[in-house]
Amino acid sequence: MGGMSLSRACMALFFAFAANAFANDVVATASNGATVILHDNGRWEYHQNNSNIRDVRQSAIPEDAKFNVMVEYESPDRVRNNVRLAMEAAYATEEEIRDSLRAVPKGGYIYFQVKTSQIKKGMPRKLTYSLYDGSKKPIFTKTAYDTDAVPSEQRGVSNLLVVPVYGHPKSNVMLARVQARDGMETLDIDIPVR
């Protein structure tokens, strides 16, 4: 009888060593509640299906969720030249041309633009646009939906918002900020104005 239990013990020990030699990774819960994977070689890593971990790689974002906003600046000199050329082409008098030139904003125009193919009519995005001129307070803020965009002069590009800058910019670089989802997603773009 002693020999029989000794062979059973040896077999159990053999299976324990064999199971340990071919061990798989173990899923465990850390003290902070996060799920981690303990590898058999001593390494560990966070479990990727954990709801607290977000994959922020560019390749992980679905194509229909990507939204690229562009900002274009048109200087007041360029606006004046375009207005003058358009008025002269329409055979306007010099007095009419001067009246139209007085209406040109002193700081020019800033265009918030997006590719027209990115606008989904059934899924409007609520975006907040802000302009900063070297200070912490914005000189302009407006919230609008991307579905309100209008086609621009460029093919395949729509203007989300056109902002006239009525005063001379105080700084050489203005900051354009676009926020989505109540400030959860923010895009800052520097605009050289001089």
Backbone torsions as a table, in degrees:
resi	resn	phi	psi	omega
1	MET	NA	-36.8	179.7
2	GLY	-65.1	-33.0	-180.0
3	GLY	-70.8	-32.8	-178.9
4	MET	-69.8	-43.8	180.0
5	SER	-71.4	-29.2	176.5
6	LEU	-66.6	-39.8	177.9
7	SER	-68.4	-36.4	176.4
8	ARG	-64.7	-41.1	179.6
9	ALA	-65.6	-40.6	177.3
10	CYS	-64.2	-41.2	178.3
11	MET	-63.6	-43.4	179.1
12	ALA	-62.9	-41.7	178.5
13	LEU	-65.2	-40.1	177.5
14	PHE	-61.1	-46.3	179.0
15	PHE	-65.6	-34.5	178.1
16	ALA	-65.0	-44.5	177.4
17	PHE	-65.7	-40.0	179.7
18	ALA	-65.1	-41.6	178.9
19	ALA	-65.9	-37.6	179.6
20	ASN	-69.1	-35.7	-179.3
21	ALA	-68.8	-33.3	179.7
22	PHE	-106.4	34.4	-175.5
23	ALA	-66.9	143.5	175.5
24	ASN	-93.8	172.9	175.5
25	ASP	-67.5	148.3	-177.6
26	VAL	-111.0	133.7	175.7
27	VAL	-94.0	127.6	-177.4
28	ALA	-135.4	166.4	177.1
29	THR	-109.8	125.6	-179.8
30	ALA	-76.4	171.9	-177.8
31	SER	-65.6	-23.8	178.4
32	ASN	-88.7	2.3	177.0
33	GLY	94.9	-5.5	-179.6
34	ALA	-77.6	145.5	177.4
35	THR	-87.2	128.5	-179.3
36	VAL	-126.4	158.0	176.1
37	ILE	-109.1	124.3	177.1
38	LEU	-99.1	114.4	-179.5
39	HIS	-82.9	155.6	-177.8
40	ASP	-70.5	-11.4	178.8
41	ASN	-96.3	8.9	176.6
42	GLY	97.7	-12.2	177.7
43	ARG	-78.5	162.5	173.3
44	TRP	-144.1	159.5	177.4
45	GLU	-155.3	158.4	176.9
46	TYR	-69.4	143.6	177.4
47	HIS	-73.2	125.1	-173.0
48	GLN	-70.8	-17.4	178.5
49	ASN	-89.8	8.4	177.6
50	ASN	-70.8	133.2	-177.0
51	SER	-69.7	-17.6	179.9
52	ASN	-81.8	-10.1	-178.2
53	ILE	-110.5	132.7	-177.7
54	ARG	-119.2	133.2	178.3
55	ASP	-84.5	112.4	-174.8
56	VAL	-103.9	10.0	177.0
57	ARG	-63.6	147.6	-179.0
58	GLN	-59.6	-34.4	-178.6
59	SER	-72.1	-15.9	-178.5
60	ALA	-84.8	-12.7	-178.4
61	ILE	-85.4	126.2	178.9
62	PRO	-63.0	149.5	-176.8
63	GLU	-59.0	-38.6	-177.4
64	ASP	-75.4	-10.7	178.1
65	ALA	-93.2	-13.9	-179.4
66	LYS	-73.7	139.5	-177.7
67	PHE	-144.9	108.6	-176.7
68	ASN	-105.8	115.3	178.8
69	VAL	-98.3	135.3	177.2
70	MET	-112.9	150.5	177.1
71	VAL	-125.1	130.7	179.0
72	GLU	-124.9	138.9	179.4
73	TYR	-111.6	132.9	176.0
74	GLU	-117.4	116.0	-175.4
75	SER	-68.1	155.6	179.5
76	PRO	-63.0	-31.8	177.9
77	ASP	-64.1	-42.6	179.1
78	ARG	-66.7	-38.2	178.1
79	VAL	-64.2	-44.1	179.5
80	ARG	-61.2	-43.7	178.6
81	ASN	-61.6	-42.8	179.5
82	ASN	-65.6	-40.7	178.4
83	VAL	-64.9	-45.1	-179.8
84	ARG	-60.9	-45.4	179.7
85	LEU	-62.9	-41.0	-179.9
86	ALA	-66.3	-40.5	-179.8
87	MET	-69.3	-39.8	178.3
88	GLU	-66.5	-35.6	178.0
89	ALA	-66.9	-26.7	178.6
90	ALA	-91.7	11.2	178.4
91	TYR	58.0	42.7	177.5
92	ALA	-79.6	153.8	177.5
93	THR	-76.2	164.1	-179.3
94	GLU	-63.5	-33.3	178.3
95	GLU	-66.4	-41.3	177.4
96	GLU	-65.6	-37.6	179.0
97	ILE	-64.9	-44.8	179.0
98	ARG	-63.3	-38.8	176.7
99	ASP	-62.1	-41.2	179.1
100	SER	-68.6	-35.9	-179.8
101	LEU	-68.8	-26.7	177.3
102	ARG	-66.9	-24.4	-178.5
103	ALA	-83.3	-6.9	-179.7
104	VAL	-72.4	129.0	179.2
105	PRO	-62.5	141.3	-176.0
106	LYS	-67.6	-22.7	-179.5
107	GLY	-100.7	-3.0	-179.5
108	GLY	88.8	-157.3	-179.0
109	TYR	-126.1	146.6	172.9
110	ILE	-120.0	126.7	-177.9
111	TYR	-109.3	123.9	169.4
112	PHE	-93.0	118.1	-172.5
113	GLN	-127.3	160.9	176.9
114	VAL	-150.6	153.5	174.5
115	LYS	-65.3	135.6	-176.3
116	THR	-60.6	-31.3	-178.9
117	SER	-67.4	-18.1	179.4
118	GLN	-81.5	-14.8	-178.0
119	ILE	-82.7	120.0	179.2
120	LYS	-106.5	115.4	-175.5
121	LYS	-61.8	-32.9	-178.7
122	GLY	-84.9	-11.1	-177.8
123	MET	-128.7	76.6	-178.2
124	PRO	-70.6	143.1	176.2
125	ARG	-107.6	130.5	177.2
126	LYS	-92.0	117.4	-175.6
127	LEU	-121.1	143.1	175.9
128	THR	-111.4	124.5	-177.7
129	TYR	-106.4	134.5	178.6
130	SER	-137.7	148.2	175.0
131	LEU	-123.8	133.6	178.4
132	TYR	-121.4	136.2	179.9
133	ASP	-116.9	63.2	176.8
134	GLY	81.2	3.3	178.8
135	SER	-123.2	173.6	-179.8
136	LYS	-83.4	-17.5	177.7
137	LYS	-93.8	134.7	179.7
138	PRO	-72.7	146.2	175.2
139	ILE	-87.7	-13.6	179.5
140	PHE	-152.8	135.8	174.4
141	THR	-146.1	134.2	176.8
142	LYS	-153.3	141.9	176.6
143	THR	-109.4	132.4	-179.2
144	ALA	-151.8	163.5	177.3
145	TYR	-93.1	147.8	-179.9
146	ASP	-68.5	-21.5	179.3
147	THR	-72.6	-10.8	176.9
148	ASP	-85.5	3.5	-177.4
149	ALA	-64.7	149.2	178.5
150	VAL	-117.2	148.4	179.9
151	PRO	-62.0	143.0	178.4
152	SER	-99.3	-175.6	178.6
153	GLU	-73.2	-20.9	178.6
154	GLN	-84.4	141.5	-178.7
155	ARG	-71.2	131.7	176.7
156	GLY	79.3	8.7	-179.5
157	VAL	-123.5	136.1	178.1
158	SER	-118.1	146.0	176.0
159	ASN	-86.6	116.0	174.4
160	LEU	-72.5	-39.9	-177.9
161	LEU	-158.8	138.9	175.5
162	VAL	-115.2	121.1	-175.2
163	VAL	-114.6	116.3	172.6
164	PRO	-79.7	133.3	177.5
165	VAL	-100.9	104.1	-170.8
166	TYR	-78.0	-29.3	179.0
167	GLY	-99.5	164.9	175.1
168	HIS	-69.9	133.0	177.9
169	PRO	-61.3	137.6	-179.6
170	LYS	-81.0	-29.8	-178.1
171	SER	-110.4	167.1	178.0
172	ASN	-78.4	-23.9	-178.6
173	VAL	-129.8	122.7	175.3
174	MET	-95.7	157.1	179.6
175	LEU	-112.3	125.2	174.1
176	ALA	-104.8	130.6	-178.7
177	ARG	-124.4	131.5	175.8
178	VAL	-119.1	125.1	-179.6
179	GLN	-121.0	139.0	176.9
180	ALA	-125.0	155.0	176.9
181	ARG	55.6	52.8	176.3
182	ASP	54.1	45.0	176.5
183	GLY	84.8	2.5	-179.4
184	MET	-72.3	-30.1	178.2
185	GLU	-122.9	123.6	-176.1
186	THR	-129.2	136.2	176.0
187	LEU	-125.0	121.2	177.8
188	ASP	-109.2	132.2	-178.9
189	ILE	-130.0	127.0	175.5
190	ASP	-82.9	134.9	-179.1
191	ILE	-119.3	108.0	175.6
192	PRO	-72.9	122.8	-176.0
193	VAL	-109.8	-3.3	178.1
194	ARG	-132.9	NA	NA
